[in-house]
Amino acid sequence: MAKFKDFLKLDIRVGEIIAVEDFSEANNAAYKLKIDFGEEIGIKDSSAQITECYKKDDLFNKQILAVVNFPPKQIANYISEVLVLGTYSSEGVVLITPDKKVRKGDRLG
């Protein structure tokens, strides 16, 4: 069983999606995202399998939550630097988002 101190090891931050591209090289349908986490962390790349619930236009300027302290992961020919968080629903992956606009880089606490 995980302990609270294990949860505290995760650095989960608010980012704002600033660019979205199709990721045709991925095995599963996905987008390539550029996410701005503010001055401290900067802009990071991520692959996200969210095509069932989101069109590219829906994602621009959307705030999301992501784990920013996992090691980068190569997916096909692309390096994903952060893990965007979502829930697996019957419709597909639904992003975890703040219910109000907040500062980029804010930490989940």
DSSP file (Angstrom, degrees, kcal/mol; ACC not computed):
  #  RESIDUE AA STRUCTURE BP1 BP2  ACC     N-H-->O    O-->H-N    N-H-->O    O-->H-N    TCO  KAPPA ALPHA  PHI   PSI    X-CA   Y-CA   Z-CA
    1    1 A M              0   0    0      0, 0.0     2,-0.1     0, 0.0     0, 0.0   0.000 360.0 360.0 360.0 136.9    0.0    0.0    0.0
    2    2 A A        -     0   0    0      1,-0.0     2,-0.3     2,-0.0     3,-0.0  -0.423 360.0-143.0 -71.7 148.6    1.3    3.5   -0.9
    3    3 A K    >>  -     0   0    0     -2,-0.1     4,-1.3     1,-0.1     3,-1.3  -0.737  25.7-107.2-109.3 161.5    1.9    5.9    2.0
    4    4 A F  H 3> S+     0   0    0      1,-0.3     4,-1.9    -2,-0.3    -1,-0.1   0.851 119.5  60.7 -57.3 -35.9    1.3    9.6    2.0
    5    5 A K  H 3> S+     0   0    0      1,-0.2     4,-0.5     2,-0.2    -1,-0.3   0.808 100.6  56.0 -63.5 -27.6    5.1   10.2    1.9
    6    6 A D  H X4 S+     0   0    0     -3,-1.3     3,-1.0     1,-0.2     4,-0.4   0.912 105.7  50.3 -67.5 -42.9    5.1    8.4   -1.5
    7    7 A F  H >< S+     0   0    0     -4,-1.3     3,-1.6     1,-0.2    -2,-0.2   0.880 103.1  60.9 -60.1 -38.9    2.5   10.8   -2.9
    8    8 A L  H 3< S+     0   0    0     -4,-1.9    -1,-0.2     1,-0.3    -2,-0.2   0.692  91.2  68.4 -66.1 -17.6    4.6   13.7   -1.7
    9    9 A K  T << S+     0   0    0     -3,-1.0     2,-0.3    -4,-0.5    -1,-0.3   0.742  83.3  89.3 -71.3 -22.3    7.4   12.6   -4.0
   10   10 A L    <   -     0   0    0     -3,-1.6     2,-0.8    -4,-0.4    57,-0.0  -0.603  67.9-151.7 -79.5 133.3    5.3   13.5   -7.0
   11   11 A D        -     0   0    0     -2,-0.3    57,-3.0    96,-0.0     2,-0.6  -0.872  20.6-178.8-104.2  98.7    5.6   17.0   -8.3
   12   12 A I  E     +A   67   0A   0     -2,-0.8    96,-3.2    96,-0.3     2,-0.3  -0.885   7.6 175.3-105.7 122.4    2.2   17.7   -9.9
   13   13 A R  E     -AB  66 107A   0     53,-2.6    53,-2.1    -2,-0.6     2,-0.5  -0.831  33.6-108.6-127.9 160.3    1.9   21.1  -11.5
   14   14 A V  E     +A   65   0A   0     92,-2.2    91,-3.1    -2,-0.3     2,-0.3  -0.760  40.2 177.6 -86.0 130.7   -0.6   23.2  -13.5
   15   15 A G  E     -A   64   0A   0     49,-2.4    49,-2.8    -2,-0.5     2,-0.5  -0.908  23.8-134.8-128.9 161.0    0.4   23.7  -17.1
   16   16 A E  E     -AC  63  36A   0     20,-2.3    20,-3.0    -2,-0.3     2,-0.4  -0.974  23.2-124.7-119.0 125.9   -1.2   25.5  -20.0
   17   17 A I  E     + C   0  35A   0     45,-2.6    44,-3.0    -2,-0.5    18,-0.2  -0.526  33.3 170.3 -70.9 124.2   -1.3   23.8  -23.4
   18   18 A I  E     +     0   0A   0     16,-3.1     2,-0.3    -2,-0.4    17,-0.2   0.544  63.5  20.9-113.3 -12.0    0.3   26.1  -26.0
   19   19 A A  E     - C   0  34A   0     15,-1.3    15,-2.2    40,-0.1     2,-0.4  -0.977  57.9-169.1-156.6 145.3    0.6   23.8  -29.0
   20   20 A V  E     + C   0  33A   0     -2,-0.3     2,-0.3    13,-0.2    13,-0.2  -0.999   9.5 173.4-138.4 132.2   -1.0   20.6  -30.2
   21   21 A E  E     - C   0  32A   0     11,-2.2    11,-2.9    -2,-0.4     2,-0.1  -0.967  37.7-102.5-133.2 152.2    0.0   18.3  -33.1
   22   22 A D  E     - C   0  31A   0     -2,-0.3     2,-0.4     9,-0.2     9,-0.2  -0.440  26.3-148.2 -64.5 148.4   -1.2   14.9  -34.3
   23   23 A F    >   +     0   0    0      7,-1.8     3,-1.3     1,-0.1     7,-0.3  -0.692  27.6 165.5-121.1  75.7    1.2   12.1  -33.3
   24   24 A S  T 3   +     0   0    0     -2,-0.4    -1,-0.1     1,-0.3     7,-0.0   0.711  69.7  63.0 -68.7 -21.5    0.8    9.7  -36.2
   25   25 A E  T 3  S+     0   0    0     -3,-0.1    -1,-0.3    50,-0.1     4,-0.1   0.662  81.5 101.5 -78.0 -15.7    3.9    7.7  -35.3
   26   26 A A  S <  S-     0   0    0     -3,-1.3     4,-0.1     1,-0.1    -3,-0.0  -0.359  76.7-130.6 -69.5 148.5    2.5    6.6  -32.0
   27   27 A N  S    S+     0   0    0      2,-0.1     2,-0.3    -2,-0.0    -1,-0.1   0.869  96.6  40.8 -65.5 -37.2    1.1    3.0  -31.7
   28   28 A N  S    S-     0   0    0      1,-0.1    -2,-0.1    -5,-0.0    -5,-0.0  -0.861 109.6 -85.6-112.2 148.2   -2.1    4.4  -30.1
   29   29 A A        +     0   0    0     -2,-0.3    22,-0.4    20,-0.1     2,-0.3  -0.260  68.7 147.9 -54.1 128.1   -3.9    7.6  -31.2
   30   30 A A        -     0   0    0     -7,-0.3    -7,-1.8    19,-0.2     2,-0.3  -0.963  40.6-126.0-155.5 166.6   -2.3   10.5  -29.5
   31   31 A Y  E     -CD  22  48A   0     17,-2.4    17,-2.3    -2,-0.3     2,-0.5  -0.880  20.0-128.9-114.4 153.2   -1.4   14.2  -29.7
   32   32 A K  E     -CD  21  47A   0    -11,-2.9   -11,-2.2    -2,-0.3     2,-0.4  -0.920  34.2-164.0 -94.8 126.1    2.0   15.8  -29.1
   33   33 A L  E     -CD  20  46A   0     13,-3.5    13,-2.1    -2,-0.5     2,-0.5  -0.894  20.4-155.5-114.8 142.5    1.5   18.7  -26.6
   34   34 A K  E     -CD  19  45A   0    -15,-2.2   -16,-3.1    -2,-0.4   -15,-1.3  -0.985  24.0-168.7-108.4 125.8    3.7   21.6  -25.7
   35   35 A I  E     -CD  17  44A   0      9,-3.1     9,-2.7    -2,-0.5     2,-0.6  -0.964  16.0-145.0-125.3 129.2    2.8   22.7  -22.2
   36   36 A D  E     +CD  16  43A   0    -20,-3.0   -20,-2.3    -2,-0.4     7,-0.2  -0.832  17.1 177.1 -95.1 117.8    3.9   25.9  -20.5
   37   37 A F        -     0   0    0      5,-2.7     4,-0.4    -2,-0.6     3,-0.2   0.159  48.8-107.3-103.7  16.0    4.5   25.4  -16.7
   38   38 A G     >  -     0   0    0      1,-0.2     4,-2.8     3,-0.1    -1,-0.4  -0.257  54.8 -43.4  86.9-176.2    5.6   29.0  -16.1
   39   39 A E  T  4 S+     0   0    0      1,-0.2    -1,-0.2    65,-0.2     4,-0.1   0.850 128.7  54.5 -61.1 -41.9    9.0   30.4  -15.4
   40   40 A E  T  4 S+     0   0    0     -3,-0.2    -1,-0.2     1,-0.2    -2,-0.1   0.892 127.7  15.6 -64.1 -41.7   10.3   27.9  -12.9
   41   41 A I  T  4 S-     0   0    0     -4,-0.4    -2,-0.2    -3,-0.3    -1,-0.2   0.777  93.0-163.2-104.9 -36.4    9.8   24.8  -15.1
   42   42 A G     <  -     0   0    0     -4,-2.8    -5,-2.7     2,-0.0     2,-0.4  -0.473  43.2 -20.5  86.7-157.3    9.3   26.2  -18.5
   43   43 A I  E     -D   36   0A   0     -7,-0.2     2,-0.3    -2,-0.1    -7,-0.2  -0.781  63.5-176.5 -96.8 130.8    7.8   24.6  -21.6
   44   44 A K  E     -D   35   0A   0     -9,-2.7    -9,-3.1    -2,-0.4     2,-0.3  -0.895  20.2-126.8-126.6 155.0    7.7   20.8  -21.7
   45   45 A D  E     +D   34   0A   0     -2,-0.3    36,-2.6   -11,-0.2    37,-1.1  -0.745  28.7 174.6 -99.0 147.9    6.6   18.2  -24.3
   46   46 A S  E     -D   33   0A   0    -13,-2.1   -13,-3.5    -2,-0.3     2,-0.5  -0.991  26.8-139.7-150.8 146.9    4.2   15.4  -23.7
   47   47 A S  E     -D   32   0A   0     35,-0.3     2,-0.4    -2,-0.3    37,-0.3  -0.906  27.6-174.4-100.7 134.7    2.4   12.7  -25.6
   48   48 A A  E     -D   31   0A   0    -17,-2.3   -17,-2.4    -2,-0.5     2,-1.6  -0.988  27.8-146.2-138.2 128.4   -1.2   12.3  -24.6
   49   49 A Q        +     0   0    0     -2,-0.4    44,-0.4   -19,-0.2   -19,-0.2  -0.570  62.8 118.6 -88.1  73.0   -3.8    9.6  -25.7
   50   50 A I    >>  +     0   0    0     -2,-1.6     4,-1.5     1,-0.1     3,-0.7   0.108  26.8 113.6-125.2  18.4   -6.7   12.0  -25.4
   51   51 A T  T 34  +     0   0    0    -22,-0.4    -1,-0.1     1,-0.2   -21,-0.1   0.732  69.6  63.0 -70.2 -22.0   -8.0   12.1  -29.0
   52   52 A E  T 34 S+     0   0    0      1,-0.2    -1,-0.2   -23,-0.2    -2,-0.1   0.841 116.6  27.0 -71.5 -31.5  -11.3   10.3  -28.2
   53   53 A C  T <4 S+     0   0    0     -3,-0.7     2,-0.4    40,-0.3    -2,-0.2   0.592 119.9  51.7-106.0 -13.2  -12.5   13.2  -26.0
   54   54 A Y     <  -     0   0    0     -4,-1.5     2,-0.3    39,-0.0    -1,-0.1  -0.983  58.4-151.4-135.3 134.5  -10.7   16.2  -27.4
   55   55 A K    >>  -     0   0    0     -2,-0.4     3,-1.1     1,-0.1     4,-0.7  -0.667  39.5-108.7 -88.7 156.2  -10.2   17.9  -30.7
   56   56 A K  H >> S+     0   0    0      1,-0.3     3,-1.3    -2,-0.3     4,-0.8   0.889 119.1  55.2 -54.7 -42.2   -6.9   19.8  -31.2
   57   57 A D  H 34 S+     0   0    0      1,-0.3    -1,-0.3     2,-0.2     3,-0.2   0.788 100.9  60.0 -63.8 -27.1   -8.8   23.2  -31.1
   58   58 A D  H <4 S+     0   0    0     -3,-1.1    -1,-0.3     1,-0.2    -2,-0.2   0.724 103.4  52.7 -70.1 -21.3  -10.3   22.3  -27.7
   59   59 A L  H X< S+     0   0    0     -3,-1.3     3,-2.3    -4,-0.7   -42,-0.3   0.713  74.7 110.7 -93.6 -22.5   -6.9   22.0  -26.1
   60   60 A F  T 3< S+     0   0    0     -4,-0.8   -42,-0.2     1,-0.3     3,-0.1  -0.362  96.8   1.2 -61.8 127.2   -5.2   25.3  -27.0
   61   61 A N  T 3  S+     0   0    0    -44,-3.0     2,-0.3     1,-0.3    -1,-0.3   0.513  95.9 144.1  71.1   9.2   -4.8   27.4  -23.8
   62   62 A K    <   -     0   0    0     -3,-2.3   -45,-2.6   -45,-0.2     2,-0.4  -0.612  47.7-132.5 -78.0 135.1   -6.4   24.6  -21.7
   63   63 A Q  E     +A   16   0A   0     -2,-0.3     2,-0.3   -47,-0.2   -47,-0.2  -0.723  33.2 171.9 -87.3 137.9   -5.0   24.3  -18.2
   64   64 A I  E     -A   15   0A   0    -49,-2.8   -49,-2.4    -2,-0.4     2,-0.4  -0.836  31.3-116.0-135.8 170.5   -4.1   20.7  -17.1
   65   65 A L  E     +A   14   0A   0     31,-1.4    20,-2.8    20,-0.4     2,-0.3  -0.929  36.9 171.4-110.7 140.6   -2.3   18.9  -14.3
   66   66 A A  E     -AE  13  84A   0    -53,-2.1   -53,-2.6    -2,-0.4     2,-0.6  -0.997  38.7-115.9-147.7 148.7    0.8   16.9  -15.0
   67   67 A V  E     -AE  12  83A   0     16,-2.6    16,-2.2    -2,-0.3     3,-0.3  -0.774  31.6-178.5 -80.9 122.6    3.6   15.0  -13.1
   68   68 A V        +     0   0    0    -57,-3.0    -1,-0.1    -2,-0.6   -56,-0.1   0.438  67.0  63.4-106.1  -1.0    6.7   17.0  -14.0
   69   69 A N  S    S+     0   0    0    -58,-0.4    -1,-0.2    14,-0.1    13,-0.1   0.130  71.2 107.1-116.5  23.2    9.3   14.9  -12.1
   70   70 A F  S    S-     0   0    0     -3,-0.3     3,-0.1    11,-0.2   -60,-0.0  -0.657  81.7 -97.2 -84.4 154.7    9.2   11.6  -13.9
   71   71 A P        -     0   0    0      0, 0.0    -1,-0.1     0, 0.0    -2,-0.1  -0.408  50.8 -89.4 -67.3 151.1   12.1   10.8  -16.1
   72   72 A P        -     0   0    0      0, 0.0     2,-0.4     0, 0.0     9,-0.2  -0.249  43.3-149.7 -58.0 149.6   11.5   11.5  -19.9
   73   73 A K  E     -F   80   0B   0      7,-2.7     7,-3.2    -3,-0.1     2,-0.5  -0.988   7.8-132.9-128.3 130.5   10.0    8.6  -21.8
   74   74 A Q  E     -F   79   0B   0     -2,-0.4     2,-0.5     5,-0.2     5,-0.2  -0.706  21.8-176.9 -83.4 127.4   10.6    7.9  -25.5
   75   75 A I  E >   -F   78   0B   0      3,-3.3     3,-1.8    -2,-0.5     2,-0.2  -0.969  64.5 -50.9-124.5 111.6    7.4    7.1  -27.4
   76   76 A A  T 3  S-     0   0    0     -2,-0.5   -50,-0.1     1,-0.3    -2,-0.0  -0.443 123.7 -21.3  54.7-122.1    8.1    6.2  -31.0
   77   77 A N  T 3  S+     0   0    0     -2,-0.2     2,-0.4    -3,-0.1    -1,-0.3   0.082 124.5  86.6-100.4  23.1   10.4    9.0  -32.2
   78   78 A Y  E <   -F   75   0B   0     -3,-1.8    -3,-3.3   -55,-0.0     2,-0.6  -0.941  68.0-137.0-130.4 141.8    9.3   11.5  -29.6
   79   79 A I  E     -F   74   0B   0     -2,-0.4     2,-0.6    -5,-0.2    -5,-0.2  -0.898  15.5-156.6-101.8 117.5   10.5   12.3  -26.0
   80   80 A S  E     -F   73   0B   0     -7,-3.2    -7,-2.7    -2,-0.6   -34,-0.2  -0.840  10.5-176.6 -93.3 121.2    7.6   12.9  -23.6
   81   81 A E        +     0   0    0    -36,-2.6     2,-0.3    -2,-0.6   -11,-0.2   0.699  62.8  30.8 -95.5 -22.1    8.9   14.9  -20.6
   82   82 A V  S    S-     0   0    0    -37,-1.1     2,-0.7   -13,-0.1   -35,-0.3  -0.942  73.0-123.6-136.2 157.0    5.8   15.1  -18.4
   83   83 A L  E     -E   67   0A   0    -16,-2.2   -16,-2.6    -2,-0.3     2,-0.3  -0.892  23.8-147.2-104.6 108.8    2.8   12.8  -17.6
   84   84 A V  E     -E   66   0A   0     -2,-0.7     2,-0.3   -37,-0.3   -18,-0.3  -0.563  21.0-128.9 -72.9 135.6   -0.5   14.6  -18.3
   85   85 A L        +     0   0    0    -20,-2.8    11,-2.4    -2,-0.3   -20,-0.4  -0.692  40.1 144.7 -95.5 139.2   -3.1   13.4  -15.8
   86   86 A G  E     -G   95   0C   0     -2,-0.3     2,-0.4     9,-0.3     9,-0.3  -0.953  41.4-109.5-156.4 172.9   -6.6   12.1  -16.8
   87   87 A T  E     -G   94   0C   0      7,-2.8     7,-2.6    -2,-0.3     2,-0.8  -0.876  27.6-121.5-110.9 145.9   -9.2    9.6  -15.9
   88   88 A Y  E     +G   93   0C   0     -2,-0.4     2,-0.2     5,-0.2     5,-0.2  -0.776  43.3 171.1 -86.2 111.5  -10.2    6.6  -17.9
   89   89 A S  E >   -G   92   0C   0      3,-2.0     3,-0.7    -2,-0.8     0, 0.0  -0.632  50.7 -99.4-112.8 174.5  -13.8    7.0  -18.7
   90   90 A S  T 3  S+     0   0    0      1,-0.2     3,-0.1    -2,-0.2    -1,-0.0   0.764 125.4  49.8 -65.7 -23.2  -16.1    5.1  -21.0
   91   91 A E  T 3  S-     0   0    0      1,-0.4     2,-0.3   -38,-0.0    -1,-0.2   0.666 125.3 -90.2 -86.7 -18.2  -15.7    7.8  -23.6
   92   92 A G  E <  S-G   89   0C   0     -3,-0.7    -3,-2.0   -39,-0.1    -1,-0.4  -0.891  73.1 -18.4 134.9-167.9  -11.9    7.9  -23.4
   93   93 A V  E     -G   88   0C   0    -44,-0.4     2,-0.5    -2,-0.3   -40,-0.3  -0.591  56.5-160.5 -78.2 128.4   -9.3    9.8  -21.3
   94   94 A V  E     -G   87   0C   0     -7,-2.6    -7,-2.8    -2,-0.4    -2,-0.0  -0.943  21.5-120.2-110.2 126.3  -10.7   12.9  -19.6
   95   95 A L  E     -G   86   0C   0     -2,-0.5     2,-0.6    -9,-0.3    -9,-0.3  -0.284  14.9-124.1 -67.5 146.5   -8.1   15.5  -18.5
   96   96 A I        +     0   0    0    -11,-2.4   -31,-1.4   -31,-0.3   -11,-0.2  -0.830  43.8 171.6 -87.3 122.4   -7.7   16.6  -14.9
   97   97 A T        -     0   0    0     -2,-0.6   -33,-0.2   -33,-0.2     2,-0.1  -0.948  38.4-103.6-134.0 150.8   -8.1   20.4  -14.9
   98   98 A P        -     0   0    0      0, 0.0   -35,-0.1     0, 0.0     4,-0.1  -0.463  26.3-135.7 -66.0 147.4   -8.4   23.2  -12.4
   99   99 A D  S    S+     0   0    0     -2,-0.1     2,-0.3     2,-0.1    -2,-0.0   0.547  90.3  39.5 -85.1  -4.3  -12.0   24.4  -12.1
  100  100 A K  S    S-     0   0    0      0, 0.0     2,-0.3     0, 0.0     0, 0.0  -0.953 100.8 -94.1-133.0 154.9  -10.7   28.0  -12.1
  101  101 A K        +     0   0    0     -2,-0.3     2,-0.2     3,-0.0    -2,-0.1  -0.553  53.9 176.5 -67.9 129.5   -7.9   29.7  -14.1
  102  102 A V        -     0   0    0     -2,-0.3     2,-0.2    -4,-0.1     3,-0.1  -0.755  36.8 -72.6-128.9 175.5   -4.7   29.5  -11.9
  103  103 A R    >   -     0   0    0     -2,-0.2     3,-2.0     1,-0.1   -89,-0.2  -0.498  53.7-107.1 -73.2 135.0   -1.1   30.5  -12.3
  104  104 A K  T 3  S+     0   0    0      1,-0.3   -89,-0.2    -2,-0.2   -65,-0.2  -0.385 106.9  28.7 -59.4 135.7    1.0   28.3  -14.5
  105  105 A G  T 3  S+     0   0    0    -91,-3.1    -1,-0.3     1,-0.3   -90,-0.1   0.294  81.1 151.1  93.6  -9.2    3.3   26.2  -12.4
  106  106 A D    <   -     0   0    0     -3,-2.0   -92,-2.2   -92,-0.1     2,-0.3  -0.278  43.7-124.4 -55.6 143.2    1.0   26.1   -9.3
  107  107 A R  B     -B   13   0A   0    -94,-0.2     2,-0.4    -3,-0.1   -94,-0.2  -0.707  11.9-117.6 -96.3 139.3    1.6   22.9   -7.4
  108  108 A L              0   0    0    -96,-3.2   -96,-0.3    -2,-0.3    -1,-0.0  -0.605 360.0 360.0 -69.1 130.3   -1.0   20.4   -6.5
  109  109 A G              0   0    0     -2,-0.4    -1,-0.2     0, 0.0  -101,-0.0   0.393 360.0 360.0-138.5 360.0   -1.1   20.3   -2.7
